[in-house]
Amino acid sequence: MTNKIFSVISILLVTTLLFSGCNKNEDNPLNPGGGNDNDVNNSGQPIPTILGTDGMMATIAFSYTFPGSPLSFDYVMGYALLGLPSGVNAGAVSVNGNNINFATGNGMNYYNSFSQTNPSSLSNVTFNGSQQHTWTVVGGNGVPAINDGLVAPNTFEITAPVSNSTITKTNALNVTWSNPTTTDSVMVVIVSLTGGTPYVSSLLPNNGSFTIPATSMTTLPLGDAMLEVVKFRYKIATVGSKSYAIIAEIVKVANVKLE
């Protein structure tokens, strides 16, 4: 994963329980925009942006907490943005036999399988370190037909800090997670639920541990926040003169309180 450089971040509101709109420039690999300089991401999940591509397709494993409820459920979704900067309708799009719905919003044309009003998970799309996630795009509006994929990473858990921990911002924070490998990359994110700019790590090796310096948390607002660890793999699918990033990622969240 050394042939591309990633751009920087914004995080789009999914629900008031999850994300606040924000924007940050830093020399790190995270940009949930899904395209070169585009910083709009209608998936609601942090997605790495690979520079120099003409779009992206991502399978994402994540947990969703229903507004007004303490219950959280695990889902797998598909998200694609084909044709930059704002996306186009490239015909039917599917992953592992699941049709991904075309949608418009925030001035974007994109594909998204997850609906907050009627949430469901993709079938036959698992994150066990061995299953292939294969994307099929019929093509159209300048996007060629695509049939390519990659083997998704294995699932993991955040082992520290545990959910509902209180984090003292003046101390360095050691973040650890299970199932380290040499084949995946990781990003660590802290998002305050009261606003402000999130902390986003640089691109990290998946060695199971990372320490956030206290100086990197000084501008985060006090109060409720989410610590996210994102493990992902990607490849570039090149068709003719066009190239598209195919990403498989797992987003794990620990709810914390900053003091």
Steps between C-alpha positions, in 0.01 A plus 500: 500500500778741416401607149243758602481787745184580689341838553336645807171494682146602555233305683139534392205483736337156516282558804533739789617203704787424268666782311523876487597666172864604513809552290869467571820520298788283611767277344295187555320246282142559605244674287147373519429674172576202282684701234796727432407846632139416570415532868136388497431146614143381507587162652533649848810288566867604478641374169861542380533700180759380251633785291518473123194278461174562316276371779468235765299201618502398866356223713474617860431305819374726780266525798187717498328637810136593452408854612346498846608142568807351671487202264771461237494263204769389256457562129693465175434762235615579148584852384630622165581834343577462129620799303652798681444743648125456547434149362280375216241233437716215367218249460435204727759445774528191722739331741491124560159490334349784707358785292610839637241775472574816303430820692550875490569741784725790602559565132638149453404198291598183681408141590408403856345181635429623854186688598450647847123473466507134392845367590617168362831324452650364180477123464799280418745780587717401795821624659688184590832562326426259215181600316522685170285811463432525126351815348313509169420829326301498175653833399369823352552878493872459447546219751613172340365157589683371809528149642765486771544460872725412789518276806364684803689526829414301812282657766649631825406675824625808682657368823591836657356735593178316572166660421374758749852578619593850612799638309720769652610721211821606673627142497611298197241240401611146419258334256522125447306254285492128426604297193804702383634404155762618254257514207259771619517869580336687787375849580410626848240777533345688794179687422342729759120481510485866599669630185849619423770345285572127543838347561616272219819297512742454216488175303599230752631145474258246641723401793227514763603817682527876456553782748325832442719782639336727754592798284283361220188504718523850644252655255235229538193623693423346837214256532371200309709376208558196282832324460511321165752248375470434126674196352505480121646355181485646154598432140485698176285369216621642169267480199631672189607849599294502822592374846275434799582426863341186646497513879393257772497645850384433854403790727502431875380758752551553874285772657712707739481821703774764472596693810 
